[in-house]
Amino acid sequence: MGFYTAFNAYLDRITFSIKTRILIVIIAGGMVSIGFLMFISIFALKYDYETLFQRRTLPLVEIEEIKDLYAVNIHDTLYDLRLGQISLANATEVIGLAKHIVDEQWGNYHAYLNHQVGGVTRFASAWLNFFLLVKDPPPKSLYQEGITTKVQAKMDTINVRTQEILTHYHAQNITLAHSLTQETFLEINALSIYVSSLITSHLKEAINEKIRTERIFRTSIFMLVLLIGFVFALSLLVSVLLINHFKNLNATLEAKVDDKTKALKRLNSSLEKRVAKEVELNRKKDQIMFQQSRMASLGEMLQNIAHQWRQPLGALTMIIQSFETKHMAGKLTGAFIEERVKDAQVLANGMSETLDDFRTFFNPNKSKRGFDLKESIQKAIDLSYYLLEKEEVELQLFMSENVRIFGFKNELSHVFLNLINNAKDALSKKPTPKKIHIYVKSTPAEHQISVIDNAGGVDEKILPRIFDPYFTTKHQSVGTGIGLYMSKQIVEEHMQGSITCKNIYHKMGTKTLYRCAMFTIHIPRHKKESHEPS
C-alpha cells in the first residue's frame, strides 16, 4: 500500500507534457517495433523458403535426373549395343550426349548447394537466427560430402569404362567389351544406390528445414502478440494517467472558475453601484455644464439688452427733462404732455419686447413641435446684432426657401447663437472685411445648416478636440469651453442630428479666397414637420 501511494505521488509529480511525450514515444516506438518485427519475420520466412527451395528441392531434381541418365541413356544403350539392337555410331552418340548432360546436371547440383541468399532477406534471417540462438545449416553435411565424393568417383569410373567399351567394340574385341559392360552395369547400380542415399539425405534436411521454418513462424507470432500486448498495456497505463491528469485539471479549473465567478458577481454588484453613481455624477455634471453655458450666453445677452436699452433710456431721460424745461419756461401744455407720454409708451413697449425676446430664449420648452427654421436662425441673429455691429462683422443668411423643423426651437437657436458668437470672437482679432455666412440647404433626407467665417479656420492640431467638454482656446475670463460641447449635445441628443467642423477655402462673396472654418449641422427630416403648428 505504501509503495502504491508513493508510486501515485511520483506519477502526480510528472507534468502533463512529459506524460504526453511518454505516450507518444510508447505508441510510436511500439508501432515501429511491431512493424520491424513483422518485416523481419516476413523476410526471414522468405529467406527460409528460398533456402529450402534452392538448396534442398532443386538439387534433388538435378541428381534424380543424373540417376535417370545413367540408368536409361548409358545402361540401356550398352545393353542394346551388346544385343546388337543399336549401331556402334548411334551408341557412341547417345552415350556422349548423356555424359554431356550429366556433367551439366552435376554442375547445377553443386551450384544450387552453394547458392547464397543476400540483401534484406539475409539480414532478416540472420537477425532472427540471433534472436532464436540458432545457426544456418551448412550447404552440405559430412555425410553428404562423403556420398558426393563416392558418386563423383563412380561417375569417373563409369565414364572411363564406357569409353573403353566403345573402343573395344570399335576394335571388334566383343568378348572383352561384354565383360567390361557387365562390370559397368554393376558400377551404374552402385551409382544409383549412392544417388538414392544422397536424395534421402537431402529430403531429411528439407524436413528439418520445414520444422525450423514452423518454429520461426510460431516464435514470430508469439513475439508479435507479446509486443502488441506490451504496447497496448503501456498505452493504456499512460492513457489512464492522462485521464486522471485531465480529471484533476478539470477539478482545479472548476474550482478556479467558481472562485472567478464569485469574484465576478461581487465585481458586477459593485460595478452596478459604481455605474449608477457615475451616471448620477455625469447627469449632475451635464446639468452644471448646461447651466454654465446658459450663464455664459446670458452674460452676452445682457450686453445686448444693455445696448438695446441704452438709447430708449436716453430718450426717456430726455422726455423727462423736457417736462421740467417746459414747466420752468411756463410752456407745459396738455398737448405737449400727451405727445411726450405717447413717445414714452413707444419706448417702454420696445424695451418690454426686448425683455420678452430674451426671456423666452431660455425657456426649456421640452415639448417637441414644428417651427420655422428661418425664425430660429433669425432669432439668434437678432440677439447677437449689437455685438456683431460693435465688432464690424457682416452676417448674411442664404436661404432659398423657408423650411419647417420638428424639435426644440429655442435650443436650436441657442446652438446658432453659440456658433455666431464663436465666429465673432475669432473675427475680433482679424482685419476687415469680417464676414459670417449662414447657408441652409434641404434634401429629401435632411436639413443642412452651414455657418462659415473667414477668420482663418481652426488649427488642425485642435480640430478633433473642439467638441470636447471644457476645451477652449480662449482665456478663462472669456470662455468656459462648454459652448460647442453643449451645442453637440443639443444637436445629437435633442434633435437626433450631427454637427461637424472642417476647414475650407471660400471667397465669402468677394474676389479673395479665404481660409474659413465651416460648422455644419445635419438635422434629419421628420414626417411631423409639415403637420405641426409653429
ZAFIVO-849229 format. One line per 3 residues: number of its first residue (from 0); their letters; for each residue x, y, z of C-alpha. Coordinates in nm, 2 decimals, decimal comma, padded with zeros to 4 digits. Layout:
N
NUM) a) X Y Z; ... $
This chain:
534
0) mgf) 00,00 00,00 00,00; 00,29 00,23 00,08; 00,46 00,16 -00,25 $
3) yta) 00,13 00,22 -00,44; 00,09 00,56 -00,26; 00,45 00,65 -00,33 $
6) fna) 00,41 00,55 -00,69; 00,10 00,76 -00,74; 00,27 01,05 -00,57 $
9) yld) 00,56 01,01 -00,81; 00,32 01,00 -01,11; 00,14 01,31 -00,99 $
12) rit) 00,47 01,50 -00,99; 00,52 01,42 -01,36; 00,40 01,71 -01,57 $
15) fsi) 00,13 01,67 -01,83; 00,36 01,74 -02,12; 00,60 01,47 -02,01 $
18) ktr) 00,32 01,22 -01,98; 00,20 01,31 -02,33; 00,55 01,26 -02,47 $
21) ili) 00,58 00,93 -02,29; 00,25 00,81 -02,45; 00,37 00,93 -02,79 $
24) vii) 00,70 00,76 -02,75; 00,53 00,43 -02,64; 00,28 00,44 -02,93 $
27) agg) 00,54 00,54 -03,19; 00,81 00,30 -03,06; 00,56 00,02 -03,04 $
30) mvs) 00,44 00,07 -03,39; 00,80 00,09 -03,52; 00,89 -00,23 -03,32 $
33) igf) 00,58 -00,42 -03,44; 00,65 -00,31 -03,80; 01,02 -00,40 -03,77 $
36) lmf) 00,93 -00,74 -03,63; 00,68 -00,81 -03,90; 00,93 -00,70 -04,16 $
39) isi) 01,20 -00,93 -04,01; 00,96 -01,22 -03,98; 00,83 -01,19 -04,34 $
42) fal) 01,17 -01,16 -04,49; 01,31 -01,44 -04,26; 01,04 -01,67 -04,38 $
45) kyd) 01,12 -01,57 -04,73; 01,48 -01,65 -04,67; 01,39 -01,99 -04,53 $
48) yet) 01,17 -02,06 -04,83; 01,44 -01,96 -05,08; 01,69 -02,17 -04,89 $
51) lfq) 01,46 -02,47 -04,88; 01,38 -02,44 -05,25; 01,72 -02,35 -05,38 $
54) rrt) 01,94 -02,57 -05,16; 01,71 -02,87 -05,09; 01,45 -02,91 -05,36 $
57) lpl) 01,63 -02,81 -05,69; 01,94 -03,03 -05,61; 01,71 -03,33 -05,57 $
60) vei) 01,57 -03,27 -05,92; 01,92 -03,24 -06,07; 02,07 -03,56 -05,91 $
63) eei) 01,75 -03,75 -05,98; 01,79 -03,66 -06,35; 02,16 -03,78 -06,32 $
66) kdl) 02,04 -04,11 -06,19; 01,79 -04,15 -06,47; 02,06 -04,06 -06,73 $
69) yav) 02,29 -04,33 -06,61; 02,01 -04,58 -06,58; 01,85 -04,51 -06,92 $
72) nih) 02,09 -04,34 -07,15; 02,41 -04,53 -07,06; 02,29 -04,86 -06,91 $
75) dtl) 02,02 -04,93 -07,16; 02,24 -04,81 -07,45; 02,52 -05,05 -07,35 $
78) ydl) 02,27 -05,33 -07,31; 02,12 -05,27 -07,66; 02,47 -05,25 -07,81 $
81) rlg) 02,56 -05,59 -07,66; 02,24 -05,74 -07,81; 02,32 -05,57 -08,14 $
84) qis) 02,00 -05,37 -08,14; 02,18 -05,04 -08,19; 02,47 -04,94 -08,40 $
87) lan) 02,81 -04,85 -08,26; 02,78 -04,50 -08,40; 02,44 -04,44 -08,25 $
90) ate) 02,55 -04,58 -07,92; 02,86 -04,36 -07,92; 02,64 -04,05 -07,99 $
93) vig) 02,38 -04,13 -07,72; 02,65 -04,21 -07,46; 02,84 -03,89 -07,54 $
96) lak) 02,52 -03,68 -07,52; 02,43 -03,84 -07,19; 02,78 -03,77 -07,04 $
99) hiv) 02,75 -03,40 -07,15; 02,40 -03,37 -06,98; 02,53 -03,55 -06,67 $
102) deq) 02,82 -03,30 -06,64; 02,58 -03,01 -06,67; 02,34 -03,15 -06,42 $
105) wgn) 02,61 -03,23 -06,17; 02,74 -02,87 -06,20; 02,39 -02,74 -06,14 $
108) yha) 02,36 -02,96 -05,83; 02,68 -02,80 -05,68; 02,57 -02,45 -05,78 $
111) yln) 02,23 -02,49 -05,61; 02,40 -02,62 -05,30; 02,64 -02,32 -05,29 $
114) hqv) 02,36 -02,07 -05,36; 02,36 -01,78 -05,11; 02,06 -01,55 -05,05 $
117) ggv) 02,17 -01,19 -04,97; 02,03 -00,85 -04,91; 01,74 -00,77 -04,68 $
120) trf) 01,62 -01,13 -04,66; 01,97 -01,25 -04,55; 01,98 -00,97 -04,29 $
123) asa) 01,63 -01,06 -04,16; 01,72 -01,43 -04,13; 02,05 -01,35 -03,95 $
126) wln) 01,87 -01,12 -03,70; 01,60 -01,38 -03,63; 01,86 -01,66 -03,60 $
129) ffl) 02,05 -01,45 -03,35; 01,73 -01,39 -03,15; 01,64 -01,77 -03,17 $
132) lvk) 02,00 -01,87 -03,09; 02,03 -02,09 -03,39; 02,26 -02,11 -03,69 $
135) dpp) 02,20 -02,16 -04,06; 02,27 -02,52 -04,16; 02,58 -02,57 -04,38 $
138) pks) 02,54 -02,63 -04,75; 02,64 -02,99 -04,72; 02,68 -03,22 -04,42 $
141) lyq) 02,98 -03,45 -04,37; 02,76 -03,75 -04,48; 02,66 -03,57 -04,79 $
144) egi) 03,02 -03,48 -04,87; 03,12 -03,84 -04,84; 02,85 -03,97 -05,07 $
147) ttk) 02,91 -03,69 -05,31; 03,28 -03,80 -05,33; 03,18 -04,16 -05,40 $
150) vqa) 02,92 -04,05 -05,66; 03,19 -03,85 -05,84; 03,43 -04,14 -05,82 $
153) kmd) 03,17 -04,38 -05,96; 03,09 -04,13 -06,24; 03,45 -04,10 -06,33 $
156) tin) 03,49 -04,48 -06,33; 03,18 -04,53 -06,54; 03,29 -04,27 -06,79 $
159) vrt) 03,63 -04,44 -06,83; 03,49 -04,79 -06,87; 03,22 -04,67 -07,11 $
162) qei) 03,49 -04,52 -07,33; 03,69 -04,85 -07,31; 03,38 -05,05 -07,41 $
165) lth) 03,32 -04,83 -07,71; 03,69 -04,87 -07,81; 03,67 -05,25 -07,78 $
168) yha) 03,36 -05,26 -07,99; 03,53 -05,05 -08,25; 03,83 -05,29 -08,24 $
171) qni) 03,59 -05,59 -08,27; 03,70 -05,72 -07,92; 03,35 -05,83 -07,84 $
174) tla) 03,43 -06,07 -07,55; 03,63 -05,80 -07,36; 03,37 -05,54 -07,44 $
177) hsl) 03,09 -05,77 -07,29; 03,30 -05,83 -06,98; 03,35 -05,46 -06,92 $
180) tqe) 02,98 -05,39 -07,00; 02,88 -05,63 -06,72; 03,12 -05,45 -06,47 $
183) tfl) 02,99 -05,12 -06,59; 02,63 -05,23 -06,51; 02,74 -05,31 -06,16 $
186) ein) 02,90 -04,96 -06,13; 02,58 -04,80 -06,26; 02,38 -04,99 -06,00 $
189) als) 02,62 -04,88 -05,72; 02,59 -04,52 -05,85; 02,21 -04,54 -05,84 $
192) iyv) 02,23 -04,65 -05,47; 02,47 -04,37 -05,38; 02,25 -04,11 -05,56 $
195) ssl) 01,94 -04,25 -05,38; 02,12 -04,22 -05,05; 02,21 -03,86 -05,14 $
198) its) 01,85 -03,78 -05,23; 01,73 -03,93 -04,90; 01,98 -03,72 -04,71 $
201) hlk) 01,85 -03,40 -04,88; 01,49 -03,50 -04,81; 01,57 -03,54 -04,44 $
204) eai) 01,73 -03,19 -04,44; 01,43 -03,05 -04,62; 01,20 -03,19 -04,35 $
207) nek) 01,43 -03,04 -04,08; 01,42 -02,70 -04,26; 01,04 -02,72 -04,27 $
210) irt) 01,03 -02,79 -03,89; 01,27 -02,49 -03,84; 01,05 -02,27 -04,05 $
213) eri) 00,75 -02,36 -03,85; 00,94 -02,28 -03,53; 01,03 -01,94 -03,67 $
216) frt) 00,67 -01,88 -03,76; 00,54 -01,97 -03,42; 00,81 -01,77 -03,25 $
219) sif) 00,74 -01,46 -03,47; 00,37 -01,49 -03,39; 00,44 -01,51 -03,02 $
222) mlv) 00,67 -01,22 -03,03; 00,42 -01,01 -03,22; 00,14 -01,09 -02,98 $
225) lli) 00,37 -01,02 -02,68; 00,49 -00,69 -02,83; 00,13 -00,58 -02,92 $
228) gfv) 00,01 -00,67 -02,57; 00,30 -00,48 -02,41; 00,25 -00,17 -02,62 $
231) fal) -00,13 -00,18 -02,55; -00,07 -00,22 -02,18; 00,17 00,07 -02,16 $
234) sll) -00,05 00,29 -02,38; -00,35 00,20 -02,15; -00,15 00,28 -01,84 $
237) vsv) -00,03 00,62 -01,97; -00,38 00,69 -02,11; -00,52 00,63 -01,76 $
240) lli) -00,26 00,86 -01,61; -00,35 01,13 -01,87; -00,73 01,08 -01,79 $
243) nhf) -00,66 01,12 -01,42; -00,45 01,43 -01,50; -00,74 01,57 -01,70 $
246) knl) -00,98 01,50 -01,42; -00,75 01,67 -01,17; -00,70 01,96 -01,41 $
249) nat) -01,08 01,98 -01,47; -01,15 01,98 -01,09; -00,88 02,25 -01,04 $
252) lea) -01,03 02,46 -01,33; -01,38 02,42 -01,19; -01,27 02,54 -00,86 $
255) kvd) -01,09 02,84 -01,02; -01,40 02,91 -01,24; -01,62 02,90 -00,92 $
258) dkt) -01,38 03,14 -00,75; -01,37 03,37 -01,05; -01,75 03,35 -01,09 $
261) kal) -01,80 03,46 -00,73; -01,54 03,74 -00,77; -01,71 03,84 -01,10 $
264) krl) -02,05 03,85 -00,92; -01,91 04,07 -00,65; -01,74 04,29 -00,91 $
267) nss) -02,07 04,31 -01,11; -02,26 04,41 -00,79; -02,00 04,68 -00,71 $
270) lek) -01,99 04,79 -01,08; -02,37 04,84 -01,08; -02,34 05,07 -00,79 $
273) rva) -02,04 05,25 -00,93; -02,21 05,28 -01,27; -02,53 05,42 -01,11 $
276) kev) -02,31 05,66 -00,91; -02,11 05,77 -01,22; -02,43 05,81 -01,42 $
279) eln) -02,57 06,04 -01,15; -02,24 06,23 -01,14; -02,24 06,27 -01,52 $
282) rkk) -02,60 06,39 -01,50; -02,51 06,65 -01,24; -02,21 06,75 -01,44 $
285) dqi) -02,41 06,79 -01,76; -02,66 07,00 -01,57; -02,38 07,21 -01,43 $
288) mfq) -02,23 07,25 -01,77; -02,56 07,34 -01,93; -02,62 07,59 -01,66 $
291) qsr) -02,27 07,74 -01,72; -02,35 07,75 -02,09; -02,67 07,93 -02,02 $
294) mas) -02,50 08,17 -01,78; -02,23 08,25 -02,04; -02,49 08,31 -02,30 $
297) lge) -02,69 08,52 -02,05; -02,39 08,74 -02,00; -02,36 08,81 -02,37 $
300) mlq) -02,74 08,87 -02,39; -02,72 09,12 -02,10; -02,47 09,31 -02,30 $
303) nia) -02,72 09,31 -02,59; -03,01 09,41 -02,36; -02,79 09,69 -02,21 $
306) hqw) -02,71 09,82 -02,56; -03,07 09,80 -02,68; -03,20 09,97 -02,37 $
309) rqp) -02,93 10,24 -02,37; -03,09 10,45 -02,64; -03,45 10,41 -02,52 $
312) lga) -03,34 10,50 -02,17; -03,16 10,81 -02,30; -03,47 10,91 -02,49 $
315) ltm) -03,69 10,86 -02,18; -03,44 11,07 -01,98; -03,47 11,35 -02,24 $
318) iiq) -03,86 11,32 -02,23; -03,85 11,36 -01,85; -03,61 11,66 -01,88 $
321) sfe) -03,84 11,82 -02,14; -04,12 11,82 -01,89; -03,90 12,01 -01,64 $
324) tkh) -03,78 12,25 -01,91; -04,13 12,33 -02,04; -04,26 12,36 -01,68 $
327) mag) -03,98 12,61 -01,59; -04,05 12,81 -01,90; -04,42 12,80 -01,83 $
330) klt) -04,49 12,64 -02,16; -04,60 12,30 -02,04; -04,93 12,22 -02,21 $
333) gaf) -05,17 11,93 -02,23; -05,09 11,86 -02,59; -04,72 11,85 -02,51 $
336) iee) -04,77 11,61 -02,22; -04,99 11,38 -02,43; -04,73 11,37 -02,71 $
339) rvk) -04,44 11,30 -02,48; -04,64 11,03 -02,30; -04,71 10,86 -02,63 $
342) daq) -04,34 10,87 -02,71; -04,25 10,73 -02,37; -04,50 10,44 -02,41 $
345) vla) -04,35 10,35 -02,75; -04,00 10,34 -02,60; -04,13 10,13 -02,30 $
348) ngm) -04,31 09,89 -02,53; -03,99 09,84 -02,73; -03,79 09,78 -02,41 $
351) set) -04,06 09,53 -02,29; -04,05 09,34 -02,63; -03,67 09,32 -02,59 $
354) ldd) -03,71 09,16 -02,24; -03,97 08,91 -02,38; -03,73 08,80 -02,66 $
357) frt) -03,45 08,73 -02,42; -03,68 08,57 -02,15; -03,84 08,32 -02,39 $
360) ffn) -03,50 08,23 -02,53; -03,41 08,03 -02,22; -03,75 07,87 -02,18 $
363) pnk) -03,68 07,48 -02,18; -03,99 07,41 -02,39; -03,93 07,04 -02,37 $
366) skr) -04,23 06,96 -02,59; -04,12 06,90 -02,95; -04,32 07,08 -03,21 $
369) gfd) -04,28 07,21 -03,56; -04,12 07,55 -03,62; -03,98 07,77 -03,90 $
372) lke) -03,60 07,72 -03,93; -03,56 08,07 -04,05; -03,72 08,21 -03,74 $
375) siq) -03,49 08,01 -03,52; -03,18 08,14 -03,71; -03,31 08,49 -03,73 $
378) kai) -03,37 08,50 -03,35; -03,01 08,41 -03,29; -02,90 08,68 -03,54 $
381) dls) -03,12 08,94 -03,37; -02,99 08,86 -03,03; -02,63 08,90 -03,14 $
384) yyl) -02,69 09,20 -03,36; -02,53 09,46 -03,13; -02,21 09,26 -03,07 $
387) lek) -02,17 09,19 -03,44; -02,23 09,56 -03,51; -01,97 09,66 -03,25 $
390) eev) -01,71 09,43 -03,40; -01,80 09,54 -03,75; -01,89 09,18 -03,86 $
393) elq) -02,11 09,14 -04,16; -02,35 08,85 -04,13; -02,56 08,72 -04,42 $
396) lfm) -02,82 08,44 -04,43; -02,86 08,25 -04,76; -03,18 08,05 -04,76 $
399) sen) -03,38 08,00 -05,08; -03,70 07,88 -04,91; -03,82 07,85 -04,56 $
402) vri) -03,85 07,50 -04,41; -04,00 07,36 -04,10; -03,82 07,16 -03,84 $
405) fgf) -03,97 06,93 -03,58; -03,79 06,97 -03,24; -03,69 07,24 -02,99 $
408) kne) -03,69 07,59 -03,14; -03,52 07,78 -02,85; -03,24 07,51 -02,81 $
411) lsh) -03,16 07,52 -03,18; -03,15 07,90 -03,16; -02,91 07,86 -02,87 $
414) vfl) -02,68 07,65 -03,10; -02,69 07,91 -03,38; -02,62 08,19 -03,13 $
417) nli) -02,32 08,00 -02,99; -02,17 07,94 -03,34; -02,23 08,31 -03,43 $
420) nna) -02,06 08,43 -03,11; -01,76 08,19 -03,16; -01,72 08,32 -03,52 $
423) kda) -01,75 08,68 -03,39; -01,48 08,61 -03,13; -01,25 08,45 -03,39 $
426) lsk) -01,30 08,75 -03,62; -01,24 09,01 -03,34; -00,86 09,00 -03,40 $
429) kpt) -00,88 08,99 -03,78; -00,88 09,29 -04,01; -01,18 09,38 -04,22 $
432) pkk) -01,37 09,25 -04,40; -01,51 09,03 -04,13; -01,78 08,80 -04,27 $
435) ihi) -02,01 08,53 -04,14; -02,23 08,34 -04,39; -02,51 08,10 -04,30 $
438) yvk) -02,62 07,86 -04,57; -02,94 07,65 -04,55; -02,98 07,35 -04,78 $
441) stp) -03,26 07,09 -04,77; -03,26 06,74 -04,92; -03,52 06,47 -04,91 $
444) aeh) -03,34 06,31 -04,61; -03,21 06,60 -04,40; -03,16 06,98 -04,35 $
447) qis) -02,80 07,11 -04,37; -02,71 07,44 -04,20; -02,35 07,56 -04,25 $
450) vid) -02,20 07,85 -04,06; -01,89 07,98 -04,23; -01,65 08,26 -04,12 $
453) nag) -01,33 08,40 -04,28; -01,13 08,40 -03,96; -00,86 08,17 -04,09 $
456) gvd) -01,00 07,83 -03,99; -00,93 07,61 -03,69; -00,58 07,48 -03,60 $
459) eki) -00,56 07,13 -03,74; -00,40 07,01 -03,42; -00,70 07,10 -03,21 $
462) lpr) -00,97 07,04 -03,47; -01,05 06,69 -03,34; -01,10 06,82 -02,98 $
465) ifd) -01,31 07,13 -03,02; -01,63 06,95 -02,92; -01,47 06,80 -02,60 $
468) pyf) -01,61 06,94 -02,27; -01,41 07,23 -02,12; -01,18 07,26 -02,42 $
471) ttk) -01,13 07,62 -02,52; -00,86 07,84 -02,68; -00,99 08,15 -02,51 $
474) hqs) -00,88 08,30 -02,18; -01,07 08,18 -01,87; -01,23 08,52 -01,82 $
477) vgt) -01,37 08,50 -02,18; -01,47 08,13 -02,24; -01,56 07,82 -02,04 $
480) gig) -01,51 07,56 -02,32; -01,86 07,42 -02,29; -02,04 07,61 -02,57 $
483) lym) -01,95 07,37 -02,86; -01,99 07,07 -02,63; -02,34 07,17 -02,53 $
486) skq) -02,42 07,25 -02,89; -02,32 06,90 -02,99; -02,53 06,75 -02,71 $
489) ive) -02,84 06,95 -02,82; -02,80 06,86 -03,19; -02,72 06,49 -03,13 $
492) ehm) -02,95 06,41 -02,84; -03,24 06,65 -02,87; -03,25 06,69 -03,25 $
495) qgs) -03,11 06,34 -03,34; -02,87 06,51 -03,58; -02,50 06,57 -03,60 $
498) itc) -02,26 06,86 -03,61; -01,91 06,87 -03,77; -01,64 07,11 -03,84 $
501) kni) -01,38 07,14 -04,11; -01,15 07,40 -04,27; -01,24 07,51 -04,63 $
504) yhk) -01,15 07,78 -04,88; -01,43 08,02 -04,97; -01,45 08,37 -05,14 $
507) mgt) -01,72 08,49 -04,90; -01,88 08,70 -05,17; -01,55 08,87 -05,26 $
510) ktl) -01,28 08,81 -05,51; -01,03 08,70 -05,24; -01,01 08,33 -05,14 $
513) yrc) -01,02 08,30 -04,76; -00,93 08,01 -04,54; -01,25 07,95 -04,34 $
516) amf) -01,39 07,74 -04,07; -01,72 07,57 -04,16; -01,96 07,42 -03,89 $
519) tih) -02,23 07,21 -04,05; -02,54 07,09 -03,87; -02,73 06,79 -04,01 $
522) ipr) -03,09 06,75 -03,89; -03,28 06,46 -04,03; -03,63 06,52 -04,17 $
525) hkk) -03,93 06,42 -03,97; -04,27 06,33 -04,10; -04,44 06,56 -03,85 $
528) esh) -04,25 06,87 -03,98; -04,53 06,98 -04,22; -04,82 06,89 -03,98 $
531) eps) -04,72 07,07 -03,66; -04,81 07,43 -03,59; -04,53 07,67 -03,51 $
